[in-house]
């Protein structure tokens, strides 16, 4: 999982034309194939929603095949945080195919987006910000985990992520619980440091940490 600051750092070093892709993959919980298939009509920036109804698969032969998402649950509407809407609007105005049915994301030369062509851009961005060789899919993993950390229910997470079974969504709930414990432990360390400083002052009696049997 990336931190939010790492996501924004990556978005800051990739070419401006694909910055919105980084945000959409993270905060929209979208898969690569879903992003590659996205069209103007699928985005409602006023309502802050993206409608996922198709996905692109890249065959071993190099052929790009567009079809339905891999499961019925994959067809969904995801609400986006307001903070990324501006970048999406900028992308639509300058780099997307202009038609109502035009593709939102295309390659540098205007062709349909390919994972193989994006790899060079992604690898350079990781190097520029000093991150290890993580995958683009880890952006979605990060976004899913962040969504779980908001307190979303299992059903809400499944709907947002496009999962038809509880198994995958449960992973993010467990991760969120682990993160919450890590946050609590970090807060505990801050509190202990504060207690030490207070004890050193000698003005008040030391506080005693509660012990649970």
Secondary structure by P-SEA (a helix, b strand, c coil): cccaaaaaaaaacccccaaaaaaaaacccccaaaaaacccccccccccbbbbcbbbbbccccbbbbbccccccccbbbbbcccaaaaaaaaaaccccccccccccccccccccccccaaaaaaaaaaaacccccccaaaaaaaaaaaaaacccaaaaaaaaccccaaaaaaaaaaaaaaaaaaaaaaaaaaaaaaaaaaaaccccbbbbbbcc
